[in-house]
Amino acid sequence: MASWGGHTLPGFFFLIYGLYQAIRVSWNRFKKPSPITTTSTSGCCCKRGCNWTLIEGGVKIFCTTVGILIELFYPGAPMGRLHNSDGQFINPENWQHATMYFFFLISGVADFISVFCKNIVPEGIERFFVGLALYVEGYLFYFHLHGRSNIGKKVHMLIVWTVWPCALAFVMEFFLIRRKRAVHILELIHTMLMLGQGFWFWQVAYILYPPHGKPWDPCMDQGHGEHPEDMDCNMDPASMRNDMFITLFYTWWLATALGVTTFIYFTCYKLLKMRRQLREDINGDDVTLYQKSYDTYHQLDEEEQTGMNGKLIMEDDDL
């Protein structure tokens, strides 16, 4: 990951995932439910459309598997070895990155389990495992700072401060899955932070490894690399000045992520209103009847629906 491409590639995936979440969360919020009597979640696609949880899980598994193979077996990588012939550990950063990918792979497997084993696992279990993967990512980045320059530490800590709140939002969704309004607010928060993480990965790529021009970090500009032996470069006036602007740019990217999420939210609202598919109870707290899940509003037991007439199962809308 210690390259321009090594930071822009995960940034690209987080941006795509954040945009996907923004559209999906907004669409599901405003789309009028369709009354049906049967549903099928056993396959990837059916007559009413695709099961997006399975597609999301498949994409996670594929992309993370490629990432793990690149980190461990690409030329210059440790080739799957933890230590050299002298018994010393080698390539710790590659192993850390591969571990991050591995936990997102577990999240992809959890997506499949949440669909095929929905009757025996807790509802919303896939959200918990996304939160776990993000927590591990932040944890490893937090201990990814040894020997780095001040700017190197700052840009990586800003990733941690974006990832951990996002992880907390996903885990809270799992525990509050039966409280629709709270879950929706948490979904918007994790969407914004996911986009913010994607934007910031791209910014870090241009700070540390600009394809044209000099790095913003004087320690790297002087040929010391990310782990300078002489930390005097941190006292360079350019280092302190750039450090202040880096924190400023981070807030601008968060504002951008908020703006993108807001734009998609209201665009979905307008589109569904024009198509006369806007649900009537947008702000209704109807969690006693419907429980939000990625692909299915699961029907509750009849004893929890006392006084309710009829049964509805609201599936994830075809995006």
ZIWO-V357380 format. One line per field, one symbol per residue. ss: DSSP state (A for helix, B for strand, O for the rest). phi: phi as a letter, one per 30 degrees, with the letter a starting at -180 (. if undefined). A space follows every 50 residues. Layout:
ss: ???
phi: ???
//
This chain:
ss: OOOAAAAAAAAAAAAAAAAAAAAAAAAAAABOOOOOOOOOOOOOBBOOBB OAAAAAAAAAAAAAAAAAAAAAAOOOOOOOOOBOOOOOBOOAAAAAAAAA AAAAAAAAAAAAAAAAOOOOOOOOAAAAAAAAAAAAAAAAAAOOOOOOOA AAAAAAAAAAAAAAAAAAAAAAAAAOOOOAAAAAAAAAAAAAAAAAAAAA AAAAAAAAOOOOOOOOOAAAAOOOOOOOOOAAAAAOAAAAAAAAAAAAAA AAAAAAAAAAAAAAAAAAAAAAAAOOOBOOOOOOOOOOOBBOOOOBBBBO OAAAAOOOOOOOOBBOOOO
phi: .dadddcddddddddddddddddddddddcdddcdbcbbbbdcdbbddkc dddddddddedddddddddddcbdejddhicdbcddicdbhdddddddde dddddeddddddddcdbddbcedidddeddddddddedddddcccdiddd dddddddddddcddddddddddeddcedcedddddddddddddddddded edddeddcbddbjcddceddddididbddcddddddedddddedddddde ddddddddddddddeddddddddddhcdddcecdccddcbcdbdbbdddd ddddceiccibbbcddddc
//
